[in-house]
Amino acid sequence: MESQKNTTIKHVLFLVLFSAVCFLPFLGNAHLFDWDEINFAEIAREMLVSNDYFHPKMNFELFTEKPPFFFWLQAICMNIFGINEFSSRLPNAILGIIILPLLYYTGSRLKNNRFGLIWAIAYGCTILPHLYFKSGIIDPWFNFFIALALFGLIKARENKLNNVASFKWLMVAGISTGLSILTKGPASIIILGLTGFVYFTSTRFKNFFSFKQIILFILITIVSTGTWLTIDYVQNGNQFIKEFTIRQWELLTTKDAGHGGFFFYHFIVLFFGCFPISAFFIDGLFKKKTAEKNEFTDFRKWMVTLFWVVLILFSIVQTKIVHYSSLCYYPMSFIAALSIYNIQNQKSGFNLRTKILLIISSIPFVIAPFALVFFGKNKELLKPLLSKDPFAVENIQANVTWTGLEMLPGIMVLICLITCLYYFKKQKMTNGFVALFLGSLFFIQSGLYFFINRIESISQRANIEFWQSHSKEDAYKITYHYKSYGNLFYGEVTPQANKNYTDETWLLKGKIDKPVYISCKVNGKNDFESEIKDALFLYNKNGFYFYKRSPLP
């Protein structure tokens, strides 16, 4: 027993160190990306500037699209480390350091230490989950609270005859649900409700929650999230609740801001984005289930249910964005870890189907580095392909140097995949999985090093640098006919005395009281110059055109 305890401690310490090394370095190495990263960081920045941490604001007006919890985390980091990219992404990196040991602990309790370690490593070495811990978006925390709430509900149900244990787990579930609502809204209630409904329907509602448990869970959830909502309602009336509800309905029923897609969008995102575990997830998902009834098999059923609920729900939702299906990473990594565990212990073989799926899912990561280098060195070949998008044509003119070393991530994935398949053929399964996960990890870290700044240079850096160059000036800073938050965060806007500062017509055509700096894309250049006659053209770069309106003497 003592030996097992020591092993657990060693594994936890290893995972903490592993995740810290993976997620903390180079968080501030690239500018934040429009929209989401800059959007959220700007809300946190304005909390500091206005000294109002209770009400999310955008351009110093009430922001009703998101609740405040994640912005509080960013604001805390900004208070400690300054207003910058590192602080904006730090909350998710810290979450990554928390999650991997938690997955290990959960897996160890459900099965054994070996399975827990496989689950944690599989999650941490998968492309999209890993990248999200180095981002400044809300979803990692939102998903974490939903997963924790579901786990609490599962444990409360298992312990419903033990009042103390049941209450403890209902507290975990209720508080986590409340925090998930404070992070992104009541979508968590829909996800948890649908997951529970599908699960219990399949079991004919056997061993359902007691009435007392349901009431207690609801009360804890209401208390957890209701404090902030109540205070906000007293101060601002129903503005937040009303506008937030309308916004969620728009996302559900319309293709928001061009983020549309076909029904199987998230199927493809998860298959390729969750390399290398997606092939093993499919293998584990469709393998014959054991007839044994215990805590582990029940948990597996919950995970499968959660996966299908999230995948189908967000396939129906009209707005299609990559991170909408990110809650699937938990059940995918769990099922994949079980498949890997069984292959390692020779309870199942590495079959041809899994081999083919693994190879197919690796193709984008092998080819993409070569394609980027080739087209980066031969930009002229891209122009005919982008002829209908003048903004993209000018984007690729950015001064980016490609040395050829950028192909290394793709080469390493290919080498590690071949090594993995070789070991599998020799029945050295553990060696094969080590090679596979090392290849994935190398691709992520080296890919960030080689590509993130080059992609940012092409897509937005000219715009960011323009706002940074005027950040200390007392001026208005706006964009023309395209959405961006770069002018606010990197322009370091401050509260304005003139209430017309949000009136675009006044800023573009009115009698202004101080300079207005304006950014527009090449697509809108002709419209801007024909509409705004008194704007001085400053310069253009990589598809962005910059202007200045000055007040009359």
Summary of the structure (lengths in Angstrom):
residues: 553
radius of gyration: 25.3
end to end distance: 83.1
largest distance: 84.3
contacts: 1778
relative contact order: 0.09
helix: 69%
strand: 5%
